[in-house]
Amino acid sequence: MTYSKEEKAMWLEDWRQSGKSAWTYAKENGLIPQTFVTWAKKYNTKEKSGFVEIKQERKPKLNALGIVIEKGDIKIHLPTGISGNDLSTVIESLELSVRRASI
């Protein structure tokens, strides 16, 4: 069976969240393990994702414009009083754009 890039991305994201080895995940989900491992190597977004873990001791800066999160050359500005729904939308949009860029 042939899978589209979007389907591969879906399988790979589900696998990453599972915490299982690529081989085990593929077998449990009816995929060919050798093929799935190849996808995982080819589309490995862990290094390319653009997301950087921010350690707990780092606190976002709060200024008159809101919260500014900085890491290297990357700055994310969030307005004061941003709702949880709006923040979720921002995060989901970032994740989606990173997934598209890595495929």
SVG drawing of the C-alpha trace seen along z (x, -y; Angstrom):
<svg xmlns="http://www.w3.org/2000/svg" viewBox="-11 -49 32 56">
<polyline fill="none" stroke="black" stroke-width="0.4" points="0.0,0.0 1.2,-3.5 0.8,-6.3 0.7,-10.1 3.0,-12.4 0.1,-13.5 -0.7,-9.9 3.0,-9.2 3.1,-12.4 0.0,-11.2 1.5,-7.7 4.8,-9.2 3.3,-11.7 1.1,-9.0 4.2,-6.8 6.2,-9.6 3.5,-10.2 3.2,-6.4 6.8,-6.2 7.2,-2.8 10.0,-1.7 9.3,-2.3 9.5,1.5 7.0,2.3 4.6,-0.5 4.6,0.7 3.9,4.3 1.1,3.3 -0.5,1.1 -0.3,3.4 2.5,1.6 5.6,3.1 8.3,2.5 11.2,2.1 9.2,-0.5 8.1,-2.3 11.7,-2.5 12.7,-4.0 10.0,-6.6 11.1,-7.4 14.7,-8.0 13.7,-9.9 11.2,-12.1 12.9,-12.5 11.6,-15.9 13.0,-15.7 16.1,-17.5 14.5,-19.8 11.3,-20.7 12.4,-24.2 11.0,-23.6 13.4,-24.0 12.7,-22.8 12.7,-25.7 13.9,-24.6 11.8,-25.4 14.1,-28.0 13.7,-30.1 10.7,-32.4 9.0,-34.3 9.5,-38.1 6.4,-40.2 6.3,-43.7 3.6,-46.2 3.0,-44.3 2.5,-40.9 4.8,-37.9 7.9,-37.6 9.5,-34.2 13.0,-34.3 15.4,-31.5 18.4,-32.5 17.1,-34.5 13.5,-33.3 11.0,-35.6 7.4,-34.8 5.2,-37.7 1.9,-36.9 -0.4,-39.7 -1.3,-40.1 -4.6,-38.3 -4.4,-35.9 -7.1,-33.3 -6.3,-29.6 -8.1,-28.9 -6.1,-31.4 -2.8,-30.1 -3.8,-26.6 -4.5,-27.8 -1.1,-29.4 0.6,-26.3 -1.4,-24.0 -0.6,-26.3 3.1,-26.2 3.1,-22.5 1.3,-22.1 3.6,-24.5 6.6,-22.6 5.2,-19.3 4.5,-20.6 8.0,-22.1 9.6,-18.8 7.8,-16.5"/>
</svg>
